[in-house]
Amino acid sequence: MNEDKSIRVIVILSDGIRGHLNQSRGVALWLSMMTGAEILEAEVPLLSGAARTRAKAAARKLVQGNRRDARDWLAMADGDAVVRRVGQWFAERDIHEGTREVLIISAGSTPAPYNLALGYIWRCACATVMTPGIVGTGPFDFAIVPEHDYPDRKPNVLVTLGSPNSIMKDELKKQGEALLQEYPANSSRIWSILIGGDDGNYSVSPAWIKKKIGHIMKIAEHEEADLYITTSRRTSPGSVEALKYIASHSTAVRYLLIASESDFNPIPAMLGFSTEVFCTEDSVNMISETVTGGHRAVLLRVAHKKGIKKMLQNATAWLVGIGALAPNMLWGIPKFDLVFEHFARHDALLEFREWIKRRHETIVEPQDEEERKMWEEFNEAKRAAQWIYENWH
């Protein structure tokens, strides 16, 4: 496959958010396996205050910009260090501007203008994961956008279900065995719990941890299942302390990793040995990883933040429901619920309350052979990489 088209280098631009980096890495890893491309990573500056406001406003010029606009914007946005670093990488590899052997990829809004600006300077291909604010998907050669963002159906846009990620199904078992060697299970029933954290829509409070996770711990103890648990960097300190406390008093907990205290990501390993995987609703990434890993996700509903924002989200959803607004106007919680509904329709996701009722049932495989094969092979990062490869020129 790598004889037909030449992609020598993939540059990942990161804003330091683990979930965003995971999405870019997933696509880059699959594309590298297809082409032999080298993967390099660089972090973009994280501006704040007035500098951030000015850079965001000026980024609009990049939508239909040129090399001069790119250089001016990078100088304004403290991008000189990124330019020098990427330029040094290219010089060391004898890569010249306009060779079309380079892909720059990023996820989220913060790195997107840097991505475009570097693309203008070196005249190389640019890819974005998700719809970036300000610049949108239009200027990019490739845009990988989840269905719940209701992206425009354009030649440069690939619509995905959930988020792409770096889960490699063939590697999970080996990673799982390595973790089990260090933290062995006592039972053949191994349940993993993936806990997210607070954001603009959701709240994972200490009280919620004690009630919901404590409930799962009691069930696990009663059914002699082992629990392996990890958190997100968004999990609040209070919730982390509550989790540590109840975990220390549960005989079912075999492993607990606090994301804010370790750089190790145990999720691939946990997906390699789990018989059940529980995910909090605030993290579409964790849910997508679970499904990509070949599991049905058990959805743990968390608290929804109240206030005018929530009221407006609900009002928008109601107007969409009666046909007064288009579905692409949905935002916040109602938008993410659509993702869960899609997974649930294909039995790739189960609400916790339904799991309680059905947990002793045998999982029924999809009767439709085409659907069964689709979920066995479900990997949006791989599909995105294949799409980029097929459209590379």
C-alpha positions as CSV (number, residue, x, y, z in Angstrom):
1,M,0.0,0.0,0.0
2,N,2.8,2.4,0.8
3,E,4.3,2.2,-2.7
4,D,1.5,4.2,-4.4
5,K,1.3,7.4,-2.5
6,S,4.0,9.2,-0.6
7,I,3.4,10.5,2.9
8,R,6.7,10.8,4.7
9,V,5.9,12.8,7.8
10,I,2.8,13.4,9.9
11,V,3.1,16.3,12.3
12,I,0.6,16.3,15.2
13,L,-0.1,19.7,16.8
14,S,-1.4,19.4,20.3
15,D,-3.1,21.7,22.8
16,G,-2.0,19.5,25.7
17,I,-5.5,18.0,26.2
18,R,-5.1,14.2,26.4
19,G,-8.4,13.5,24.7
20,H,-7.6,15.7,21.7
21,L,-4.1,14.2,21.4
22,N,-5.5,10.7,21.5
23,Q,-7.8,11.5,18.6
24,S,-5.0,12.9,16.4
25,R,-2.7,10.0,17.4
26,G,-5.3,7.4,16.4
27,V,-5.6,8.7,12.9
28,A,-1.9,9.3,12.6
29,L,-1.0,5.8,13.8
30,W,-3.2,4.1,11.3
31,L,-2.0,6.3,8.5
32,S,1.6,5.6,9.4
33,M,1.0,1.9,9.3
34,M,-0.5,2.3,5.8
35,T,2.3,4.5,4.4
36,G,5.4,4.1,6.7
37,A,5.2,7.9,7.6
38,E,7.1,9.1,10.6
39,I,5.0,10.8,13.3
40,L,6.3,13.9,15.1
41,E,4.5,15.8,17.8
42,A,4.6,19.5,18.9
43,E,2.6,21.5,21.4
44,V,1.2,24.9,20.4
45,P,1.3,27.9,22.7
46,L,-1.6,28.2,25.1
47,L,-2.5,31.9,25.0
48,S,-4.6,33.7,27.6
49,G,-6.2,37.0,28.2
50,A,-5.9,39.8,25.6
51,A,-3.3,37.9,23.6
52,R,-5.8,35.0,23.1
53,T,-8.6,37.3,22.2
54,R,-6.5,39.1,19.5
55,A,-5.2,35.8,18.1
56,K,-8.7,34.4,17.8
57,A,-10.0,37.5,16.0
58,A,-7.1,37.6,13.6
59,A,-7.4,33.9,12.9
60,R,-10.4,34.6,10.7
61,K,-8.0,35.9,8.0
62,L,-6.5,32.4,7.7
63,V,-9.8,31.0,6.3
64,Q,-8.9,32.5,2.9
65,G,-5.3,33.5,3.7
66,N,-1.9,33.2,2.2
67,R,1.7,32.8,3.4
68,R,2.0,36.4,4.5
69,D,-1.2,36.2,6.5
70,A,0.2,33.0,8.1
71,R,3.5,34.5,9.1
72,D,1.8,37.6,10.5
73,W,-0.6,35.5,12.5
74,L,2.1,33.2,13.9
75,A,4.1,36.2,15.0
76,M,1.1,37.6,16.8
77,A,0.2,34.2,18.3
78,D,3.6,33.4,19.8
79,G,4.1,30.7,17.1
80,D,7.8,31.4,16.3
81,A,9.0,28.5,18.4
82,V,6.6,26.1,16.6
83,V,7.7,27.4,13.2
84,R,11.4,26.9,14.1
85,R,10.8,23.4,15.5
86,V,8.8,22.2,12.5
87,G,11.3,23.9,10.1
88,Q,14.2,22.1,11.8
89,W,12.4,18.7,11.5
90,F,11.8,19.3,7.8
91,A,15.4,20.4,7.2
92,E,16.8,17.3,8.9
93,R,14.6,15.2,6.6
94,D,15.3,17.1,3.5
95,I,11.6,18.1,3.1
96,H,10.9,21.2,1.0
97,E,7.8,23.3,0.8
98,G,5.2,22.1,-1.7
99,T,6.4,18.5,-1.8
100,R,3.0,17.2,-0.6
101,E,4.7,14.5,1.5
102,V,3.6,16.0,4.8
103,L,0.3,16.0,6.7
104,I,-0.3,18.3,9.7
105,I,-3.1,17.1,11.9
106,S,-4.7,18.5,15.0
107,A,-7.8,18.1,17.1
108,G,-9.9,21.0,18.6
109,S,-10.0,24.7,18.2
110,T,-6.8,25.9,19.8
111,P,-4.2,24.2,17.4
112,A,-6.3,24.7,14.3
113,P,-5.0,28.1,13.3
114,Y,-1.4,27.0,13.9
115,N,-2.2,24.0,11.7
116,L,-3.5,26.1,8.8
117,A,-0.7,28.7,9.2
118,L,2.0,26.1,8.9
119,G,0.2,24.5,6.0
120,Y,0.3,27.9,4.1
121,I,4.0,28.3,4.9
122,W,5.1,24.8,3.7
123,R,2.2,24.3,1.3
124,C,1.4,20.9,2.8
125,A,-1.8,19.1,3.6
126,C,-3.7,19.9,6.7
127,A,-6.3,17.8,8.7
128,T,-8.5,18.7,11.6
129,V,-10.4,16.4,13.9
130,M,-13.7,18.0,15.1
131,T,-15.0,21.3,13.9
132,P,-12.6,24.1,15.0
133,G,-14.1,27.3,16.1
134,I,-13.4,30.5,14.2
135,V,-11.8,28.9,11.1
136,G,-14.2,26.0,10.6
137,T,-13.6,23.0,8.4
138,G,-13.6,24.7,5.0
139,P,-9.9,25.6,4.7
140,F,-8.6,22.1,5.6
141,D,-7.8,19.4,3.1
142,F,-9.3,16.9,5.4
143,A,-11.8,17.4,8.2
144,I,-12.9,14.4,10.4
145,V,-16.0,15.5,12.2
146,P,-18.4,13.5,14.5
147,E,-22.0,13.0,13.3
148,H,-23.4,14.8,16.4
149,D,-21.7,18.1,15.2
150,Y,-24.0,17.9,12.1
151,P,-21.2,18.8,9.7
152,D,-21.8,19.9,6.1
153,R,-21.5,17.0,3.7
154,K,-18.6,18.3,1.6
155,P,-15.8,16.4,-0.2
156,N,-13.2,17.4,2.4
157,V,-15.4,16.2,5.4
158,L,-15.6,12.7,6.8
159,V,-18.5,12.1,9.2
160,T,-17.7,9.7,12.1
161,L,-19.8,8.1,14.8
162,G,-18.3,9.3,18.1
163,S,-14.6,10.2,18.3
164,P,-11.6,8.6,16.6
165,N,-9.1,7.3,19.1
166,S,-5.8,5.4,19.3
167,I,-7.3,2.1,20.4
168,M,-5.6,-0.8,18.5
169,K,-7.8,-3.8,19.0
170,D,-5.1,-6.3,18.2
171,E,-2.9,-4.8,20.9
172,L,-5.4,-4.7,23.7
173,K,-5.0,-8.3,24.9
174,K,-1.2,-8.0,25.2
175,Q,-1.5,-4.7,27.1
176,G,-4.2,-6.3,29.3
177,E,-2.0,-9.3,30.1
178,A,0.8,-6.9,31.1
179,L,-1.4,-5.0,33.5
180,L,-2.9,-8.2,35.0
181,Q,0.6,-9.5,35.7
182,E,1.2,-6.5,37.9
183,Y,-2.3,-6.3,39.3
184,P,-3.7,-9.8,39.1
185,A,-7.5,-10.5,39.2
186,N,-9.0,-12.9,41.6
187,S,-12.1,-13.5,39.4
188,S,-12.9,-14.3,35.8
189,R,-15.4,-11.5,36.0
190,I,-13.5,-8.2,35.6
191,W,-15.3,-4.9,35.4
192,S,-13.7,-1.7,34.4
193,I,-15.0,1.8,35.4
194,L,-13.9,4.8,33.3
195,I,-14.7,8.0,35.2
196,G,-14.6,11.4,33.5
197,G,-15.2,14.7,35.3
198,D,-16.7,18.2,35.4
199,D,-17.1,20.3,32.3
200,G,-19.6,23.0,31.1
201,N,-22.5,20.5,31.0
202,Y,-21.8,17.7,33.5
203,S,-20.8,17.4,37.1
204,V,-19.1,14.3,38.7
205,S,-19.4,15.3,42.3
206,P,-18.0,13.5,45.4
207,A,-21.6,12.7,46.4
208,W,-22.2,11.1,43.0
209,I,-19.0,9.0,43.3
210,K,-20.1,7.7,46.7
211,K,-23.6,6.9,45.5
212,K,-23.1,5.5,42.0
213,I,-19.6,4.0,42.1
214,G,-20.3,2.8,45.6
215,H,-23.3,1.0,44.3
216,I,-21.3,-0.7,41.6
217,M,-18.7,-1.7,44.2
218,K,-21.5,-3.3,46.3
219,I,-22.8,-5.3,43.3
220,A,-19.2,-6.4,42.4
221,E,-18.6,-7.6,46.0
222,H,-21.9,-9.5,45.9
223,E,-21.2,-11.1,42.5
224,E,-17.5,-11.7,43.2
225,A,-16.3,-9.5,40.4
226,D,-13.1,-7.6,40.3
227,L,-13.0,-3.8,39.7
228,Y,-10.4,-1.9,37.8
229,I,-10.9,1.9,37.9
230,T,-9.4,4.9,36.3
231,T,-10.3,8.6,36.2
232,S,-9.9,11.6,33.9
233,R,-7.8,14.7,34.5
234,R,-11.1,16.5,34.7
235,T,-12.1,14.5,37.8
236,S,-12.2,17.1,40.6
237,P,-9.9,16.7,43.6
238,G,-12.9,16.2,45.9
239,S,-14.2,13.4,43.7
240,V,-10.8,11.8,43.6
241,E,-10.6,11.8,47.4
242,A,-14.1,10.3,47.7
243,L,-13.2,7.6,45.1
244,K,-10.0,6.8,47.0
245,Y,-11.9,6.5,50.2
246,I,-14.6,4.2,49.0
247,A,-12.1,2.1,47.0
248,S,-10.0,1.5,50.1
249,H,-13.0,0.0,51.8
250,S,-14.1,-2.2,49.0
251,T,-12.8,-5.8,48.6
252,A,-13.7,-5.8,44.9
253,V,-11.3,-3.1,43.8
254,R,-8.1,-4.5,42.4
255,Y,-6.7,-1.4,40.7
256,L,-7.3,2.3,40.9
257,L,-5.3,4.8,38.7
258,I,-5.9,8.6,39.2
259,A,-5.2,10.3,35.9
260,S,-4.0,13.5,37.5
261,E,-1.3,11.6,39.4
262,S,0.1,9.5,36.5
263,D,1.0,9.8,32.8
264,F,0.2,6.2,32.2
265,N,-3.1,5.5,30.3
266,P,-4.5,2.2,31.5
267,I,-7.6,2.2,29.3
268,P,-6.3,0.1,26.4
269,A,-5.1,-2.5,28.9
270,M,-8.4,-2.5,30.8
271,L,-10.3,-2.9,27.5
272,G,-8.0,-5.9,26.9
273,F,-9.3,-8.0,29.8
274,S,-12.7,-6.6,30.9
275,T,-16.0,-8.5,30.8
276,E,-18.0,-5.2,31.5
277,V,-17.0,-1.6,30.9
278,F,-18.8,1.3,32.7
279,C,-18.3,4.9,31.3
280,T,-19.6,8.2,32.6
281,E,-21.7,10.1,30.1
282,D,-19.5,13.2,30.1
283,S,-16.8,11.5,28.1
284,V,-17.8,10.6,24.5
285,N,-14.1,9.8,24.0
286,M,-14.1,7.0,26.7
287,I,-17.3,5.6,25.3
288,S,-15.9,5.6,21.7
289,E,-12.8,3.9,23.0
290,T,-14.8,1.2,24.7
291,V,-16.9,0.5,21.6
292,T,-13.7,0.6,19.4
293,G,-12.2,-2.0,21.8
294,G,-15.1,-4.4,21.1
295,H,-17.1,-3.8,24.2
296,R,-20.6,-2.7,24.9
297,A,-20.4,0.4,27.1
298,V,-22.6,0.6,30.2
299,L,-23.5,4.3,30.5
300,L,-23.4,6.0,33.9
301,R,-25.5,9.1,33.9
302,V,-24.0,12.0,36.0
303,A,-25.4,15.3,37.3
304,H,-26.4,17.9,34.7
305,K,-25.4,21.4,35.5
306,K,-28.4,23.7,35.9
307,G,-28.9,27.3,34.9
308,I,-29.7,29.4,31.9
309,K,-27.4,27.3,29.7
310,K,-29.2,24.1,30.5
311,M,-32.6,25.8,29.9
312,L,-31.5,27.1,26.5
313,Q,-30.2,23.6,25.5
314,N,-33.6,22.1,26.5
315,A,-35.5,24.8,24.7
316,T,-33.5,24.2,21.5
317,A,-34.1,20.5,21.8
318,W,-37.8,21.1,22.1
319,L,-37.8,23.3,19.0
320,V,-35.9,20.7,17.1
321,G,-38.3,18.1,18.3
322,I,-41.4,19.9,16.9
323,G,-39.5,20.7,13.6
324,A,-39.1,24.5,14.2
325,L,-35.3,24.2,14.1
326,A,-33.0,22.0,12.1
327,P,-31.2,19.1,14.1
328,N,-27.8,20.8,13.6
329,M,-29.0,23.5,16.0
330,L,-28.8,21.0,18.9
331,W,-26.0,21.7,21.4
332,G,-24.7,20.5,24.7
333,I,-26.3,17.6,26.4
334,P,-29.1,16.9,23.9
335,K,-26.5,16.7,21.1
336,F,-24.4,14.1,23.0
337,D,-27.5,12.1,23.8
338,L,-27.9,11.5,20.1
339,V,-24.6,9.7,20.0
340,F,-25.6,7.5,22.9
341,E,-28.9,6.7,21.2
342,H,-27.1,5.7,18.0
343,F,-24.8,3.3,19.9
344,A,-27.7,2.0,21.9
345,R,-29.8,1.2,18.8
346,H,-27.0,-1.2,17.8
347,D,-26.6,-2.6,21.3
348,A,-23.1,-1.0,21.6
349,L,-24.3,0.9,24.7
350,L,-26.6,0.1,27.6
351,E,-28.0,2.5,30.2
352,F,-26.9,1.5,33.7
353,R,-30.5,1.0,34.8
354,E,-31.0,-1.5,31.9
355,W,-27.8,-3.2,32.8
356,I,-29.1,-3.8,36.3
357,K,-32.1,-5.5,34.8
358,R,-30.2,-7.5,32.2
359,R,-26.9,-8.2,33.7
360,H,-27.5,-11.9,34.1
361,E,-28.7,-12.3,30.5
362,T,-26.5,-13.7,27.8
363,I,-25.4,-11.0,25.3
364,V,-27.2,-11.7,22.1
365,E,-25.0,-11.2,19.0
366,P,-26.6,-9.1,16.2
367,Q,-28.5,-11.4,13.8
368,D,-27.7,-9.3,10.8
369,E,-24.3,-10.5,9.5
370,E,-23.5,-7.1,7.9
371,E,-24.2,-5.3,11.2
372,R,-22.2,-7.8,13.2
373,K,-19.2,-7.3,11.0
374,M,-19.6,-3.5,11.2
375,W,-19.3,-3.5,15.0
376,E,-16.5,-6.1,15.0
377,E,-14.5,-3.8,12.7
378,F,-15.7,-0.5,14.2
379,N,-12.7,1.9,14.3
380,E,-13.3,5.4,13.2
381,A,-9.6,6.4,13.4
382,K,-8.7,3.6,11.0
383,R,-11.6,4.6,8.7
384,A,-10.4,8.2,8.8
385,A,-6.8,7.2,7.9
386,Q,-8.1,5.1,5.0
387,W,-10.1,8.0,3.8
388,I,-7.1,10.4,3.9
389,Y,-5.0,7.8,2.1
390,E,-7.5,7.2,-0.6
391,N,-7.9,11.0,-1.2
392,W,-4.2,11.9,-1.0
393,H,-2.8,13.6,-4.1
